[in-house]
Amino acid sequence: MSEFSGAYAILYAFFDADGGLDRAAMRRQVEACLAAGAHGIAALGLATEVAKLSADERWTIMDWVTDDVAGRVPVAFTIFGARVEEQAREALRAKGADACWLIHQPPPKDRIAPERLGAFFAEVISASGLPAGIQNAPAYLGIGLDAEGISDLALRAPSFRVLKGEGPAVELAATIAKLPRGFPVFNGRGGLELIDNLRAGCAGVIVAPDVVDLLSGAIDLYRGGRRQEAETLYERALPAIVFVMQSLDTLITYGKRFAALRAGIGPVHDRAPFLDPTSFGLAVSERLARKLGPLGGR
């Protein structure tokens, strides 16, 4: 399996009671994901609450993740920043931390004109020399490239090697059809439509750790020609995916707690701004976690 393939777990940011990053919880999260069969580890995306982290914290997470993974699977980091210089600096830092590849996030929609986004990506992708992709999530970020813009970027930037999409399988199928043959495309959205994503030509998914064991197993079964078993395993994950993917706030509040229960991490401390958990929401998280059992056979 290539590094641009399979089910990547994109890590949550776990905080301690004093508001700092929780080293032990972050290490446990990585170990649980690897034991669960994740094909790769990613960090510093929306699930990692990257906008709430300082530069030092982002760099600390880079070092922790590559140390903890220790070369067992590929590691990718999302690159955050509103200006070319910021993303170039982050990309070089990620390269120094031994990242395998990068995912550049678009600047906030109020910081760049939509028609400039392709040129922005072309410039920052060349900064590190690493294989790189973009996070194309207009539904979540309010800005992104259309299929033609993605295809044009693939021609303009030789290091543009992978796409991290966030959209329905129908939309990604149309995008894939306009890209060079074999260009790897990941979807996100918590793993929604996993099997149809694979049918559409996706190389895999990049998802929070919540059900990465079921998604990685379903991908392995699908690629092994055991399509019905893949569908059945994916169906086991669907109630949890639907629960946590109502919004980004729901993912951060309940998805993180659900993953923590499965991975044996606790308690979970939030960093503002955040959605206050309700007793009903916590009960749903606990019920789903009990039903699926430990992440990675803990």
N, C-alpha and C positions, 0 to 999 in steps of 0.2 A: 504494500500500500504506500503510495507516495505521500509526501508531507502535505500536499494539497488535496487531502482526501479523508473521508471518514467523519466521525463525530468528535469534534473538539469541545472540551469543557471550558467555558470562559468564566473565570473565577469571580466570586463575590468578594467585596472588601469587608472583612470582619474587624470590628473595633472592640477595644476593651472598655472597661467601666470608666476609665479616665479620658476616653475619646480618641486615643491613639490607635494605630494599627495593632491588631492582636497577632503576634508572631506565631504562637502555638496553634491558633485556629486556622491561620493561613496554611501552615504546614500540613495540618490534619486534612484540610480540604483537598490539597494536592494529592496526598496519599490515597484518600478515598476515591478520587477521580481515577487515578491510575489503577487501583485495585478493581474499579468498576469496569475497566476495559476501554477508557477514553483513548481515542487514537491520537490525540494531541491535547495540549493545554494552551489556553490563551488567557490574557488578562488586560485590564485597563480599558475595557469597553463600557457600554452603558450599564451592564450588570455589576461592574466594579465601581460604579458611582464615580467615574473618573473626574467629573466636573467638581466634585467635592474634595478632591485630593490636591495637595500641594505638589510642586515639582519634586521636592525631596521624597515625598511619600510615593509618588509614581516610580521614581528611580529605585526606592527601597523595594517596592513590590517586584520590579524587574529582577533585582538581585536575588530576592528570596525565591522567586518562582524557578529561575534557572538553576539555582543551587538545589532546590528540592526535587526538581524533575531529574536533574543529573544525567541528561542525555537519553533518558529512557523512551521519550516520545518527542516529536517536534514541539517547539514553543513559538507562539506568535504573540506580538504585543500590538494593541491598538495605539495609534499615535494621535495625541490630542494637542490642539493649539489653534489659535485664531489667525496666526500669521505664518508665512513661509518660514521665517527664521525660527519661530518657536517649534514648528514641526520638524525642521531640519535638525535642530538641537536634540529633540526627543528621539529622533530616528537614530542619530549617532550614538546616543546613550544606550538605546536598546541593542544596537549592534555590539557595543562594548560589553553588554551583559550576556552576549552569546545568543540573542534571538535568532531563530531560523528564518523568520519572515515577518513582515509588518502589515498592518491594516490601517491606512490613513483615514481618519474621520474628517468629514467636512467641517469648515469653520461654522460658527453660529450663523444662521440665515440673515441676521442683521449686520454681519460683518463682511459679507461678500455678495456681489451681484451674481445672480444665477448664471449669467453668460460667461463669467470669469472662473467658474468652478473647475471646468476641465483643465484650463491652463494652470490653475493652482495645484491641482493634483499632479499634473505632468512635472511641475517643478519640484514638489516635495518628494515625489517617488524617486527622483534621481539622487536625492541627498545622501543616502546611506550606502548605495550599491547593493543592498539586500533585495531579494525578491519581495515585491510588495503588492498589496491590493488596496481597495478602497471599501469603506463601509457606505453602502448606498441604501439609506434607510429614510427616504423622504417622509414616510408616514410617522416616524418617530422624531426625526430631527428637523423636519420642515424644509429640507433642501436636499437635492440629489441630482444625479444625471439620468436622462432618459436612455433608452436602448441605443439610440444613435450616438449620444455622447459617450457612452461606455465603449462602444465599438471604435469611435474616433480616438479615445484615450489609449486603447490597445495598440493602435497604429503609431501614436506619438511617443509613447513611453515604453522603451524596451523592457524595463524592469517591472512593468505592470503585468503581473503573472497570475492574479487571482482576484475574484470578485466576492465580496461579502454582501449579499443582498438581504433585504428584509421585505418580503412581499409574498403575495399568493403564488402558488406554483404556476398558475396560468401566465402571470406576468413574467416570471423568471424563464419559463419555456420560450416566450417570445424574445427575451433578451439573449438567451443562449443561442437561439437561431441566428442572431446577428453577429455573434462573436466568432473569432477564428475557431476552426474545428478543434475540439479537445481542450478549449480554454476552461480551466476549473472554476466553478461557481459554487459557493456555499450559500445556503439560506440560514436564517436565524429563526425568529419568532417562536422560540422555545421548542422547536421541533414540530410545530403544526404542519400537517400535510406531508409528513416525512416520506411516505412511500410514493406519493405523487411527485414530490421533489426529485426523487431518484428516477422515476419514470421520465421526468422532464429533462433529465440530463445533469442534475446537480451532482457535484463531487462529494457532497456531504453537508453537514450542518455544524454551526458554531452556536452552542446553547449553554445556558447556565447549568450547573452540575445536577440540578434537581432529579432528572431521570436519564442522565447520560448513560447509565448502565443498560437501560432498555433500548435506547436509541442506537448505541454502538452495537449492541447485539442484533438489533433488527437490520442494521446496515450489513453486518457480516453475513447474516442469513440471506438477505436479498442478493448479495453478490455471489453467494454460493449456490444460487439457483433455487433456494428454498423460499419461494415468494410467499406462500400462504403462511408459513411459520413466521416470516418477517411481519406480515400484516397482523397476525395474532399477538405477537410481542408488542408491536407498536400500539395496538388497541389497549393494552394494559396501562400504557403511559398516558393515554389521552385525558382521563379525568384530571390528573395533576397538571398537565399542560394547559388545559382550558382554564383551570382555577387560577394559576399564577400569571397567565398572559392577558389578563383583562386590561392592564395598563403597565407602564414602567413602574409606577408607584406600587402597584400590587406585586409586581415581580420582586422589587427591592424589599418590601415589607414581609410578604408571605412566602415568596419563593425562597428567600434567604433562610427564613425560619424552617421551612419544609426541608431544604437541603441540609441545614444544620442538624435537624433531628435524625435524618437518615445517615449523616456522617459522624454522629456522636460529638457534635460541637455545641457548646452552650455555656452560659446564656448568650443571646444575641443582643447587642447594643446598637442603637441607631445613631446616625449623624445627621443633624438637621441640614436642609429641610427633609422631612419624612412623613409618611402616612402612618398615623397612629393605628396600631393593630387593635382589632376588636376581639372580644371574647369568642364571638361566633367564628371569625376568621381564623383565630388560633386553633379552635376546635376542628375546623376543616383541615388545617395543616397537619394537625396531630393524627387525625383519622386517616388521611391519605398516606402519611409516613408509615403508620402501623401496617397499612394494607400492603405497601410495597416492600417494607422491610429495610434493613440496613443497606447503605450504599457501599458497594464493594465487598459485601459479605462480612462486614465488621463483626 
